[in-house]
Structures are given as C-alpha cells and as structure tokens.
Amino acid sequence: MKKIIAFDFDGTLTKKDTFIEFIKFSKGSLRFYINAPFIGFVWYLSKLKIIKTHNAKAFVFSIFFKGESLIKFDKYCFDFINKIESNLRDDAKVVIEDHFLKGNEVIIVSASVENWIKPWAKANGINMVLATKIETNNQGKLTGKFATKNCIGDEKVKRFLGVFPNRELYHLTVYGDSKGDKNLMSIADKTFWKTLK
C-alpha cells in the first residue's frame, strides 16, 4: 500500500514560526518590533474570537507586504532557505530522508505561505506543498490578502483530500504540533504529536 507522509511545517519541522521569522528577515527586525505592539493586539483579538485567525493573519501580512511585487517577494522567499535551515529541528532532515529511503511520498501541509516553503522543500526533494496561497493583482503585486483560506484545521483536511481522495487506498502518517493539525491527524493511520521520532 502506498504510504503518504504529511508534515506540518512551523513548530514541527522548524523550531520557530516562519511567518514571524520571514517578516523579520525580509523587512528587518526593527520594522517588525516597531509594529509588534499592534500585531500583538490583533493576535490577542483573534485569540478572544473577536476576529477570525485568518483575518488577523491576513491583516498582519498586509501591513508588511501589500503592494510588494511578486518577483521581489519570491526573491525574499528563495533567500529565506538558509534561515529555514538554521531553524530546523535537529532530526528533521534525518526523518525526512528515512522516509525517502523507504519509498514513501513526503509532503508538507502548512498554514504558512507556500511561497517561502516551496523553495526549501524543493531543495530537499519534497515536491508537494499544500499551504496558504497569496493573492496578486494584474500588475503582479501582492494585494495583502490570501487567495485561499488559512491552511489550518478543517482546511488542511479539505486541501489534502482534494489531492489525495480515496482515503482507503493509502496509508497516511501525519506529523504535527498544534491544534490546527488535529483535524488532519484524525483521518491518519499513524500520528506523531510534537515529536519526529
């Protein structure tokens, strides 16, 4: 039976949230920390369920990237590979390589933006990333909005089954570390919670 291995990204393969790290990397820590109190307030409202997490995340994203050209944004994403490497969990690559050696199909299912995950994933032999997509306008600039729902919770299941239907025809292993991963874990044959081994 075919085996599919689905990794969450932030906090599972990495030690830190790449959303925050990417903002610091591309826009500078100073600009991030100047906006930090406001960002913290928005996230606090989302935790209180006053605003949806998706909207809070999109709002923060728009503060830093609305109007950015996609070409420039993707250049930041490619250059971000080394930063991801430095934030990986110690055994992340060993576990991924072990799955490749066993002939398993490895994918990433993440709430983070796919643009900065894909370059690292491709460099490490992972050809499929299911993640949050960004919206651009006709001029090739970022609108500051997301083109899809935040890839978390039920959305992870929807995106995954959209690519891999017929659940009974394959064995699924899911690695995760947060509440947003539990929905996908609920349909898995095997799970790893907050550990890679």
Secondary structure, 3 states (H helix, E strand, C coil): CEEEEEECCCCCCECCCHHHHHHHHHHCHHHHHHHHHHHHHHHHHHHCCCCCHHHHHHHHHHHHHCCCEHHHHHHHHHHCHHHHHHHECCCHHHHHHHHHHCCCEEEEEEEEEHHHHHHHHHHCCCCEEEEECEEECCCCEEEEEECCCCCCCHHHHHHHHHHCCCHHHEEEEEEECCHHHHHHHCCCCEEEECCCC
